[in-house]
C-alpha cells in the first residue's frame, strides 16, 4: 500500500471510531531541552583542557566549499580525513551550529581544497563568520559538481554528499569522491595547524 493509500485507510478508521465530534483542549507538553548529548554521556573533562590537549595533534588545513542558489560558500576546516579507498570516500566534521553547513547540505556537493604552507591568509579569510569570504578569491568550478575550486591550492577533491551522521555537537559528513587532482611537485608543502598556530612541514 502506497503512502496515499495508508492515509486514506487511516482516515476511514478514525471516522468509523466513536470519537467525539469535538475534543476538549489539552495543555501542550513542555518543550524539551534540545541537547547534543545526554547528561549521562558527558565526561568530567573541562572544555578548555580538552581543546588544549587535542591541540597537540597537528593537522592539515582545508577549505570546504560549495555552490548553491545564493552563490559560493565555504569554511575553513581542520577536521578532514580520508575514509575509504573502495568506494572512494572522504569525511569532514562541522559544528551543528554552523551557518555555512545548511548551504552545503542544500547544494548536496562540496569541494575539499587542501591548503599549502603559504595559504594561511586564505584560511583566515574563510574562518571569519559573516564576512564575504570569496571577496578577491579566485576560483573555478570543480569538474563534476561545480563546487568552487580555489586557485593555487596544491590539491582538491570534488565530492557529493553520501551520508551525514551525528557526533555530539558536530556532524560527520561523508562524501563520495567524484574527481580529484593535485600538483605533481608541491615544493611549498602543506599548511599545518598546531597548538593554535599555523606552521609548515620541515624535513
C-alpha positions as CSV (number, residue, x, y, z in Angstrom):
1,X,0.0,0.0,0.0
2,X,1.4,3.4,-1.0
3,X,1.5,6.5,1.2
4,X,-1.8,7.8,-0.2
5,X,-3.5,4.5,0.5
6,X,-2.2,4.4,4.0
7,X,-3.6,7.9,4.7
8,X,-7.0,7.0,3.3
9,X,-7.2,3.9,5.4
10,X,-6.3,5.9,8.5
11,X,-9.0,8.4,7.8
12,X,-11.6,5.7,7.3
13,X,-10.6,4.1,10.6
14,X,-10.8,7.3,12.5
15,X,-14.3,8.1,11.0
16,X,-15.5,4.6,12.0
17,X,-14.4,5.0,15.6
18,X,-16.8,6.5,18.2
19,X,-14.7,9.7,18.5
20,X,-16.3,12.8,19.9
21,X,-17.1,15.5,17.3
22,X,-15.1,18.0,19.3
23,X,-12.2,17.4,21.5
24,X,-11.5,19.2,24.8
25,X,-8.5,21.4,24.7
26,X,-5.4,20.0,26.3
27,X,-2.4,21.7,27.7
28,X,0.7,21.4,25.4
29,X,3.5,19.3,26.6
30,X,6.5,21.2,27.9
31,X,9.1,21.8,25.2
32,X,12.1,19.5,25.7
33,X,15.6,20.9,26.1
34,X,17.4,20.1,22.9
35,X,20.9,18.8,23.6
36,X,23.5,17.1,21.5
37,X,24.2,14.5,24.2
38,X,22.5,13.4,27.4
39,X,23.8,14.4,30.8
40,X,24.8,10.8,31.5
41,X,27.0,10.9,28.4
42,X,29.1,13.9,29.5
43,X,32.6,13.3,30.8
44,X,34.1,15.3,33.6
45,X,36.5,17.0,31.2
46,X,37.0,20.7,31.1
47,X,36.3,22.0,27.6
48,X,39.4,24.3,27.7
49,X,41.6,21.4,28.8
50,X,40.1,19.2,26.1
51,X,41.0,21.8,23.4
52,X,44.5,22.3,24.8
53,X,45.4,18.7,24.9
54,X,44.0,17.8,21.5
55,X,45.8,20.9,20.1
56,X,49.0,18.8,20.3
57,X,47.6,16.8,17.3
58,X,49.0,18.6,14.3
59,X,46.6,18.6,11.3
60,X,46.4,19.8,7.8
61,X,44.0,22.6,6.9
62,X,41.3,22.6,4.2
63,X,38.6,24.9,2.9
64,X,35.3,23.1,2.2
65,X,33.4,24.9,-0.5
66,X,30.0,24.6,-2.2
67,X,27.8,26.4,-4.6
68,X,24.1,26.9,-4.0
69,X,21.4,29.2,-5.4
70,X,22.9,32.1,-3.4
71,X,26.3,31.7,-4.8
72,X,29.6,30.3,-3.4
73,X,30.0,29.4,0.2
74,X,32.7,27.8,2.3
75,X,34.5,27.4,5.7
76,X,38.0,26.6,7.0
77,X,38.2,23.0,8.2
78,X,40.8,21.0,10.1
79,X,38.6,18.0,10.7
80,X,39.0,16.3,7.4
81,X,40.1,12.8,6.7
82,X,40.4,10.1,4.0
83,X,37.8,7.4,4.9
84,X,37.7,4.7,2.2
85,X,39.5,3.6,-0.9
86,X,36.8,1.4,-2.3
87,X,34.5,3.2,-2.7
88,X,36.4,6.4,-2.6
89,X,35.1,8.3,0.4
90,X,36.3,11.2,2.5
91,X,34.8,12.8,5.6
92,X,34.8,16.2,7.4
93,X,33.3,17.4,10.6
94,X,31.3,20.6,11.0
95,X,29.6,22.2,14.0
96,X,25.9,21.7,14.3
97,X,25.5,25.5,14.7
98,X,27.4,26.3,11.6
99,X,25.7,28.8,9.3
100,X,27.6,27.5,6.3
101,X,26.6,23.9,6.6
102,X,23.0,24.3,5.7
103,X,24.0,25.8,2.4
104,X,26.5,22.9,1.7
105,X,23.7,20.5,2.6
106,X,21.3,22.2,0.1
107,X,24.0,22.0,-2.6
108,X,24.4,18.3,-2.0
109,X,28.1,18.5,-3.0
110,X,31.3,20.1,-1.9
111,X,34.9,20.5,-2.9
112,X,37.8,20.0,-0.4
113,X,40.5,22.5,-1.0
114,X,43.8,21.3,0.6
115,X,45.8,24.4,1.5
116,X,49.5,24.9,1.0
117,X,52.0,26.3,3.6
118,X,51.8,29.8,2.2
119,X,48.0,30.0,2.3
120,X,47.5,30.9,5.9
121,X,45.8,34.2,5.0
122,X,43.4,32.4,2.7
123,X,42.5,30.1,5.6
124,X,41.9,33.0,8.0
125,X,39.6,34.6,5.4
126,X,37.4,31.5,5.4
127,X,37.5,31.2,9.2
128,X,35.7,34.5,9.7
129,X,31.9,34.3,10.2
130,X,29.6,36.7,8.4
131,X,32.2,38.2,6.0
132,X,32.2,37.9,2.2
133,X,34.7,35.0,2.2
134,X,35.1,34.9,-1.5
135,X,35.9,38.6,-2.0
136,X,39.1,38.7,-4.1
137,X,39.4,34.9,-4.1
138,X,39.9,33.3,-7.5
139,X,38.1,30.1,-8.1
140,X,36.8,27.8,-10.9
141,X,34.0,25.2,-10.9
142,X,35.1,21.7,-9.9
143,X,34.7,19.4,-12.9
144,X,31.8,17.2,-11.7
145,X,29.8,19.1,-9.0
146,X,30.7,22.7,-9.9
147,X,31.7,23.5,-6.3
148,X,34.3,26.2,-6.1
149,X,37.9,25.0,-6.6
150,X,40.2,27.6,-5.1
151,X,43.1,28.9,-7.3
152,X,46.5,27.9,-6.2
153,X,45.7,25.1,-3.8
154,X,48.1,22.1,-4.1
155,X,45.2,19.6,-4.1
156,X,41.4,19.4,-4.4
157,X,38.7,16.7,-4.1
158,X,35.3,17.1,-5.7
159,X,32.6,15.2,-3.8
160,X,28.9,14.5,-3.5
161,X,27.4,14.2,0.0
162,X,26.7,10.5,0.7
163,X,25.7,10.3,4.4
164,X,25.6,12.6,7.4
165,X,26.0,11.3,11.0
166,X,25.6,13.0,14.3
167,X,28.6,13.2,16.5
168,X,27.9,15.1,19.7
169,X,27.9,18.9,18.9
170,X,29.2,18.2,15.4
171,X,28.1,16.4,12.2
172,X,30.2,13.9,10.4
173,X,29.7,14.4,6.7
174,X,30.8,11.6,4.4
175,X,31.4,12.5,0.7
176,X,31.7,10.3,-2.3
177,X,34.7,11.4,-4.4
178,X,33.8,12.2,-8.0
179,X,37.0,13.8,-9.1
180,X,40.3,15.0,-7.7
181,X,43.6,16.4,-8.6
182,X,46.8,18.0,-7.3
183,X,50.1,19.5,-8.3
184,X,52.7,16.8,-9.0
185,X,55.6,18.6,-7.4
186,X,54.5,20.7,-4.4
187,X,57.6,22.3,-3.1
188,X,55.9,24.5,-0.5
189,X,54.4,21.6,1.5
190,X,51.2,21.6,3.4
191,X,49.7,24.2,5.7
192,X,49.7,22.7,9.3
193,X,47.8,23.8,12.4
194,X,49.3,23.0,15.8
195,X,48.6,24.5,19.2
196,X,46.6,27.3,17.8
197,X,49.2,28.4,15.2
198,X,50.0,27.8,11.6
199,X,53.2,26.0,10.6
200,X,54.9,24.2,7.8
201,X,56.4,20.8,7.4
202,X,60.2,20.6,8.0
203,X,62.0,17.6,6.7
